[in-house]
Each structure stands twice: as C-alpha cells, then as structure tokens.
Amino acid sequence: MGSDLVALSALAAELNYTLTGARVDKIVQPDPDEVRFFVRNNGKNLCLCVSCNSGAPRMHLTASKKPNPLNAPSLCMLLRKHLQISSIDDVSVFNNDRILRIKFNARTEMKDNATYYLFVEIMNRYSNIVFTDENLVILDAVK
C-alpha cells in the first residue's frame, strides 16, 4: 500500500465508516511496534491492527492471530487503562499529512467523560504511534 495522502484519505474514510461507534473490548501489543484493538461494532468482532514498523507501517482490519508476550509493554498497559471500555468516535487524516487520527470517547476512574487520540504516523522509517489526551498532551508513544 502506498503511503501518500490520497491512499491514506481513502483508508481513513473506509475505517471511519466501519469503526465509528465500535466499542473497544481488548488491547494487545504482540510486537514492540504493533498494537491491536479488538472491537465490537454492529454485532461483528473486528481486529484493528496499527503498526509503525519501519519496513511496513500500516493500519488495517485483520483476522490473523499473533501470540502475545507474557508481560504487556507499558504502552499497552496505558492504553488498556484509558481505552478498555471506550468507543471509537472518528478515524480521519490529521492536518492533511500522512498521519491518521483515531478519536476515542472514554470514561475516567471518576466516571467523567474523556476524549483520547491515537495518532498513527505512516512515514516509513519515521513512523510512530502516539497516544494523547484531549488537549493533545502526549501520554506515551512507541518510539
């Protein structure tokens, strides 16, 4: 898949159509540079794969299985803490760049509404996955 703005815009539109309103059930990090979100939307179970591998950065739905490490990495634990029972509100291209943004609606420990963003930079060697709060303060990143 090409990593130009046109292809990523089409990918964002397709994922937005498929994932809007989906509830996050499970989050795993099978590789140091890959995060998988298991979501449920309209009675279907889906797996969203987000990878910032320098050789093949990508974001797609998959049915493949990967073994998970015994101890979850720190990014995965942070994502589980904030996004375990959240819903996906929007998938879009950020600032007309090669960055995809996933907006999550979640609840805090005090049952307040919260918004979190996951930015997926798809820029080959410089790819990254960045997790932020609603003020775009970076909470954690893969690289």
C-alpha positions as CSV (number, residue, x, y, z in Angstrom):
1,M,0.0,0.0,0.0
2,G,1.3,3.5,-0.8
3,S,1.7,5.9,2.0
4,D,0.6,9.0,0.2
5,L,-2.1,11.4,1.3
6,V,-4.7,10.1,-1.3
7,A,-4.3,6.5,-0.2
8,L,-4.4,7.3,3.5
9,S,-7.5,9.5,3.0
10,A,-9.3,6.6,1.3
11,L,-8.2,4.3,4.1
12,A,-9.4,6.7,6.8
13,A,-12.8,7.1,5.1
14,E,-13.2,3.3,4.9
15,L,-12.1,2.7,8.5
16,N,-14.3,5.6,9.7
17,Y,-17.3,4.0,8.1
18,T,-16.5,0.6,9.6
19,L,-15.3,1.6,13.1
20,T,-17.4,4.6,14.1
21,G,-19.3,3.6,17.2
22,A,-17.3,0.5,17.8
23,R,-16.6,-0.5,21.4
24,V,-13.0,-1.5,22.4
25,D,-13.0,-4.9,24.1
26,K,-9.4,-5.8,24.2
27,I,-6.0,-4.2,23.5
28,V,-2.8,-6.2,22.9
29,Q,0.7,-5.4,21.8
30,P,2.2,-8.5,20.2
31,D,5.3,-6.7,18.8
32,P,7.1,-3.7,20.1
33,D,5.9,-1.6,17.2
34,E,2.4,-3.0,16.7
35,V,-0.8,-2.6,18.7
36,R,-4.1,-4.5,18.1
37,F,-7.5,-3.3,19.1
38,F,-10.3,-5.9,19.3
39,V,-13.5,-4.0,18.8
40,R,-17.2,-4.9,18.5
41,N,-19.5,-3.0,16.1
42,N,-23.0,-3.9,14.9
43,G,-22.7,-7.4,16.2
44,K,-19.3,-8.0,14.5
45,N,-16.0,-8.6,16.2
46,L,-13.2,-6.8,14.4
47,C,-9.4,-6.5,14.9
48,L,-7.7,-3.2,14.1
49,C,-4.0,-3.6,13.5
50,V,-1.9,-0.5,14.0
51,S,1.8,-0.9,13.1
52,C,4.7,1.6,13.0
53,N,7.2,-1.0,11.7
54,S,9.8,0.9,9.7
55,G,9.6,-1.6,6.9
56,A,5.8,-1.7,6.6
57,P,3.9,0.9,8.6
58,R,0.2,0.2,8.3
59,M,-3.3,0.4,9.8
60,H,-5.9,-2.2,8.7
61,L,-8.5,-4.7,9.9
62,T,-7.2,-8.2,10.1
63,A,-8.4,-11.7,11.1
64,S,-4.8,-13.1,11.7
65,K,-3.7,-14.1,15.1
66,K,-0.4,-13.4,16.8
67,P,0.9,-14.7,20.1
68,N,1.1,-12.0,22.9
69,P,4.0,-11.6,25.3
70,L,3.5,-12.8,28.9
71,N,4.0,-9.3,30.2
72,A,2.4,-6.4,28.5
73,P,4.6,-3.4,27.5
74,S,4.0,-0.1,29.2
75,L,2.2,1.5,26.2
76,C,-0.2,-1.4,26.1
77,M,-0.9,-1.1,29.8
78,L,-1.6,2.7,29.5
79,L,-3.9,2.1,26.5
80,R,-5.8,-0.6,28.5
81,K,-6.1,1.8,31.4
82,H,-7.7,4.6,29.4
83,L,-9.3,2.9,26.5
84,Q,-10.5,-0.5,27.7
85,I,-14.2,0.3,27.6
86,S,-14.1,3.2,25.2
87,S,-15.7,3.7,21.8
88,I,-14.2,4.9,18.6
89,D,-15.7,8.2,17.5
90,D,-13.8,9.1,14.4
91,V,-11.0,8.0,12.1
92,S,-9.5,10.8,10.0
93,V,-6.4,12.2,8.4
94,F,-4.8,14.8,10.6
95,N,-3.7,18.2,9.1
96,N,-3.6,16.9,5.5
97,D,-0.5,14.9,6.4
98,R,0.4,11.2,6.5
99,I,-1.0,11.0,10.0
100,L,-4.1,9.1,10.8
101,R,-6.0,10.1,14.0
102,I,-8.4,7.9,15.9
103,K,-10.6,9.7,18.4
104,F,-11.8,7.7,21.4
105,N,-14.7,8.5,23.8
106,A,-14.0,7.0,27.2
107,R,-14.7,7.4,30.9
108,T,-12.2,8.2,33.6
109,E,-11.9,6.4,37.0
110,M,-14.3,9.0,38.4
111,K,-16.9,8.2,35.6
112,D,-16.3,11.6,33.8
113,N,-16.3,11.7,30.0
114,A,-12.9,11.9,28.4
115,T,-11.5,12.1,24.9
116,Y,-8.3,10.5,23.8
117,Y,-6.5,10.4,20.5
118,L,-4.2,7.8,18.9
119,F,-2.1,9.3,16.1
120,V,-0.5,6.9,13.7
121,E,2.3,8.5,11.7
122,I,2.8,6.5,8.5
123,M,6.1,7.8,7.2
124,N,8.2,4.7,6.5
125,R,11.4,5.0,8.7
126,Y,9.9,7.8,10.8
127,S,6.6,6.0,11.6
128,N,5.3,6.2,15.1
129,I,2.2,5.6,17.3
130,V,1.4,8.4,19.7
131,F,-1.2,8.4,22.4
132,T,-2.6,11.8,23.6
133,D,-5.3,13.2,25.8
134,E,-8.0,15.7,24.7
135,N,-5.5,18.7,25.0
136,L,-3.1,16.8,22.7
137,V,-0.6,16.3,25.5
138,I,1.5,13.2,24.7
139,L,0.9,10.5,27.2
140,D,3.1,7.8,25.6
141,A,4.5,6.7,22.2
142,V,6.1,3.7,20.7
143,K,9.3,5.5,19.6
